[in-house]
Amino acid sequence: MKVDKSVLNQILDVLDYQGTDVHLLGGYFNNVYEISSEVPIIVKIFSRGIHREEEILSEIEWTQFLHENGVHVTVPIILSGSSYIHNLTDDLFFVAYEKVKGAHIDINGKDWNEKLFKQWGHGMGTMHSLSKLYKGKYRRPEWNEHKIYRMRMDSFKDKIKEKWEQCLADIQSISKSKESYGIIHGDLNHHNFIYDKGDITYIDFGDSEFHWFAYDIAIAVYHASQTIKDRAGRDRFASIFFNSFIEGYVMGNSVNDILEHVDFFVNFRHLYSFVYHHQFLQKDQLNKQQLKYLEEMEQSLINRKTYLGISLV
């Protein structure tokens, strides 16, 4: 998303931060900015062509519920009267947050350890448990409402298409129960929490949806395992990570009817990630390293039955 300078100035005016530095942080759509000040502000700019206001209000309502029930999450600032959303143009609107104290976890640092993995798992388990109690005004979407499941697969190789179709059929066959299915974060990898001296604050709930809890666990396993490049080392790490993560998870939620599906969903996440990037990224804007990454993902999907060389469960 390309945001005009005048739009950024309009945001500064709304927040009464005129003359303050504002710079791009990133986000999948390059829509997240930071306003530097004594109390830094994080701003997310949304296009109505991609996000509906009701969708964002639903995300905010869910995170407020988690916050009210003791989960450390980011909650937005009220901007206009009683609204968290401020309109900028016919197409754009934004939501603002006070920047959370801390930083993204350093995967090469001393805090990237089993204690953190257990704490991370405890947080996810607590969220899953709370989802069983949640009754919001604005509903979160069901997993299969995402447009990726309605997009054509003509540009994919036959092996990828076959895997995709088989995985979707397999998912549809998994039973749903209150113990196994509810609102998940949807992308709780190590980039989506802030760590500060032993405290974790969870961020970015834009992908939260109704899905199997096992998939949320698998997402954490998959992305944490990606930090290890060689496959043997990755398998060893995945086992350690999973055991520590689940040790924390059970402190927040039961694993009945959940764990048996984790291995399947780890493989699905690998496939989903490739399909997602292939469908939504603009190839002509990718650098050589990014193109190589996608090519390696494709080859691993074609040549290997599983992402990991071990079963976690």
C-alpha positions in Angstrom: 0.0 0.0 0.0 1.4 3.4 -1.0 0.4 6.2 1.4 0.6 9.8 0.3 2.5 12.2 2.5 -0.6 14.3 2.8 -2.4 11.4 4.4 0.4 11.0 7.0 0.2 14.7 7.8 -3.6 14.3 8.2 -3.0 11.5 10.8 -0.5 13.8 12.6 -3.2 16.5 12.7 -5.8 14.1 14.1 -3.5 12.9 16.8 -2.2 16.5 17.5 1.4 15.4 16.7 2.1 18.1 14.0 5.8 18.3 13.0 6.6 14.9 14.5 8.6 12.3 12.6 6.5 9.4 11.2 8.1 6.4 9.5 7.1 3.1 8.0 7.5 0.0 10.2 6.2 -2.5 7.7 3.3 -4.9 7.8 2.3 -7.3 5.1 0.7 -4.5 3.1 3.2 -1.8 4.3 0.5 -0.1 6.3 2.0 0.1 9.8 3.7 3.4 10.8 5.4 4.7 14.0 5.1 8.3 15.2 8.2 9.1 17.2 7.4 11.1 20.4 7.8 10.9 24.1 4.9 8.3 24.0 5.4 6.7 20.6 2.3 5.8 18.6 1.8 2.9 16.2 -0.7 3.6 13.4 -2.3 1.0 11.2 -3.7 2.4 7.9 -6.4 0.3 6.2 -7.9 0.4 2.7 -11.5 -0.4 2.3 -10.6 -2.4 -0.8 -8.9 -4.9 1.5 -10.5 -4.4 5.0 -14.0 -3.6 6.1 -14.5 -1.4 9.2 -16.7 -4.0 10.8 -13.8 -6.5 10.4 -11.5 -4.2 12.2 -14.1 -3.4 15.0 -14.5 -7.2 15.4 -10.7 -7.6 15.9 -10.7 -4.7 18.4 -13.6 -6.1 20.4 -11.9 -9.5 20.6 -8.6 -8.0 21.8 -10.4 -5.9 24.4 -12.1 -9.0 25.8 -8.7 -10.7 26.1 -7.3 -7.6 27.8 -10.2 -7.4 30.2 -9.5 -11.1 31.1 -5.8 -10.6 31.9 -4.1 -11.4 28.6 -1.4 -8.9 27.7 -2.5 -7.5 24.3 -2.4 -4.1 22.6 -5.6 -2.1 22.7 -6.2 1.0 20.5 -6.7 4.6 21.4 -10.1 6.2 21.2 -9.8 8.8 18.5 -13.2 10.4 17.6 -15.7 10.7 20.4 -16.1 7.0 21.3 -14.7 5.5 18.1 -11.4 3.7 17.6 -11.6 4.2 13.8 -10.9 7.5 12.1 -11.7 8.1 8.4 -9.0 9.7 6.3 -10.4 9.5 2.7 -13.2 7.6 0.9 -10.8 4.6 0.8 -8.6 4.9 3.8 -9.1 4.8 7.6 -6.7 4.2 10.5 -6.4 2.9 14.1 -3.8 4.1 16.6 -2.1 2.3 19.5 0.4 3.4 22.1 3.6 1.6 21.4 4.2 -1.4 23.7 7.4 -1.3 25.8 9.9 -3.9 24.8 11.1 -5.4 21.5 10.6 -8.4 19.2 12.4 -11.4 20.6 16.0 -11.9 19.4 16.2 -15.6 18.2 19.9 -15.5 18.7 19.7 -14.1 22.2 19.7 -15.7 25.7 15.9 -15.2 26.1 15.1 -17.4 23.1 14.7 -20.5 25.3 12.4 -23.2 26.7 11.1 -20.8 29.4 10.0 -18.4 26.7 8.4 -21.2 24.6 6.4 -22.3 27.7 5.3 -18.8 28.4 4.3 -18.3 24.8 2.3 -21.5 24.9 0.6 -20.5 28.1 -0.6 -17.3 26.5 -2.0 -19.1 23.5 -3.8 -21.7 25.7 -5.4 -18.9 27.8 -6.6 -17.2 24.6 -8.2 -20.5 23.3 -9.8 -21.1 26.7 -11.3 -17.5 26.7 -12.6 -18.0 23.2 -15.1 -20.5 24.6 -16.6 -17.8 26.7 -16.6 -15.0 24.1 -19.8 -13.5 22.7 -19.0 -10.4 20.7 -21.2 -7.9 18.9 -19.1 -8.2 15.8 -18.4 -11.7 14.7 -14.9 -13.1 13.8 -14.8 -14.9 10.4 -14.8 -18.6 9.9 -11.5 -19.9 8.5 -12.9 -20.9 5.1 -14.3 -17.4 4.5 -10.8 -16.2 3.6 -10.7 -15.3 -0.1 -7.6 -17.5 -0.6 -10.0 -20.5 -0.7 -11.9 -19.0 -3.6 -9.0 -18.0 -5.7 -8.0 -19.9 -8.8 -5.0 -22.2 -8.7 -4.2 -22.2 -12.4 -0.7 -20.7 -12.0 0.5 -23.5 -9.6 2.2 -26.7 -10.5 0.0 -29.8 -10.5 1.6 -31.3 -7.4 0.9 -28.2 -5.4 -2.7 -28.0 -6.6 -3.2 -31.7 -5.7 -1.8 -31.2 -2.2 -3.9 -28.1 -1.7 -7.1 -29.8 -2.7 -6.3 -32.9 -0.6 -5.5 -30.8 2.4 -8.8 -28.8 2.2 -10.7 -32.1 1.9 -8.9 -33.4 4.9 -9.6 -30.3 6.9 -13.3 -30.5 6.1 -13.3 -34.0 7.6 -12.0 -32.9 11.0 -14.7 -32.8 13.6 -15.5 -29.6 15.5 -16.2 -29.3 19.2 -16.0 -26.5 21.8 -12.8 -28.1 23.0 -11.1 -28.2 19.7 -12.5 -25.3 17.6 -12.8 -21.6 18.4 -11.2 -18.2 17.8 -7.4 -18.5 17.2 -4.8 -15.8 16.8 -4.0 -17.0 13.3 -0.4 -15.9 13.1 1.1 -16.1 16.6 4.7 -16.4 15.4 7.7 -14.8 17.2 7.2 -11.6 15.2 3.8 -11.1 16.7 4.6 -10.5 20.4 6.7 -8.0 22.2 9.1 -9.1 24.9 10.2 -7.0 27.8 12.1 -8.4 30.8 10.1 -11.6 31.0 6.8 -10.1 30.0 5.0 -10.9 26.7 2.5 -8.7 25.0 0.7 -10.2 22.0 0.0 -8.1 19.0 -1.5 -8.1 15.5 -4.8 -10.0 15.8 -5.9 -9.2 12.2 -5.8 -12.9 11.2 -7.8 -14.1 14.2 -10.7 -16.3 13.1 -12.6 -19.4 13.9 -10.4 -22.4 13.3 -9.1 -25.5 15.0 -6.9 -24.7 18.0 -4.4 -27.3 16.7 -3.7 -25.0 13.7 -2.7 -22.1 16.0 -0.3 -24.4 17.8 1.1 -25.6 14.5 1.6 -22.0 13.3 3.9 -21.3 16.3 5.8 -24.6 15.8 6.2 -24.0 12.0 7.5 -20.4 12.2 9.7 -21.1 15.2 11.2 -24.1 13.4 11.9 -21.9 10.3 14.6 -20.2 12.3 16.7 -23.3 12.0 18.0 -23.9 8.4 19.4 -27.4 8.4 16.6 -30.1 8.5 18.2 -32.3 11.2 18.7 -29.3 13.5 15.2 -28.1 12.7 13.7 -31.4 13.7 15.6 -31.4 17.1 14.5 -27.8 17.7 10.9 -28.5 16.8 10.7 -31.3 19.3 12.1 -29.2 22.1 10.0 -26.2 21.2 6.8 -28.2 21.0 7.3 -30.0 24.3 8.0 -26.7 26.1 5.1 -24.9 24.3 2.6 -27.6 25.2 3.8 -27.6 28.8 2.7 -24.0 29.0 -0.4 -24.4 26.8 -2.0 -26.9 29.2 -1.7 -24.3 32.0 -4.3 -22.3 30.0 -6.4 -24.8 28.1 -7.0 -28.6 27.8 -5.4 -30.4 24.9 -8.3 -32.9 24.5 -9.1 -33.5 20.8 -6.3 -31.0 19.8 -2.9 -32.6 19.7 -3.7 -35.4 17.3 -4.1 -32.8 14.5 -0.9 -30.7 15.1 1.4 -32.6 12.7 -1.1 -32.3 9.9 -1.5 -28.6 10.5 2.2 -28.0 10.5 2.4 -29.4 7.0 -0.7 -27.4 6.0 0.9 -24.2 7.3 3.9 -24.8 5.1 1.6 -25.3 2.0 -0.7 -22.4 3.0 2.3 -20.0 3.4 3.5 -20.8 -0.1 0.1 -20.5 -1.6 -0.6 -17.2 0.3 2.7 -15.6 -0.9 2.2 -16.8 -4.4 -1.3 -15.4 -4.6 -0.8 -12.1 -2.9 2.8 -10.9 -3.4 3.7 -9.0 -6.6 6.6 -11.1 -8.0 8.1 -8.1 -9.9 8.6 -6.3 -6.6 10.5 -9.2 -4.9 14.3 -9.3 -4.6 16.4 -12.3 -5.5 16.5 -13.6 -1.9 12.7 -13.5 -1.7 12.3 -15.3 -5.0 14.8 -17.9 -4.0 12.9 -18.5 -0.7 9.6 -19.1 -2.6 11.4 -21.4 -5.1 12.8 -23.4 -2.1 9.4 -23.6 -0.5 7.9 -24.9 -3.8 10.6 -27.6 -4.2 10.2 -28.8 -0.6 6.4 -29.1 -1.1 6.9 -31.1 -4.3 9.8 -33.3 -3.1 8.9 -34.0 0.5 5.8 -35.5 2.1 6.2 -33.5 5.4 7.8 -30.2 6.4 9.5 -31.8 9.5 11.3 -35.2 9.4 9.6 -36.2 12.7 6.2 -36.5 14.2 5.6 -34.2 17.1 2.7 -36.2 18.5 
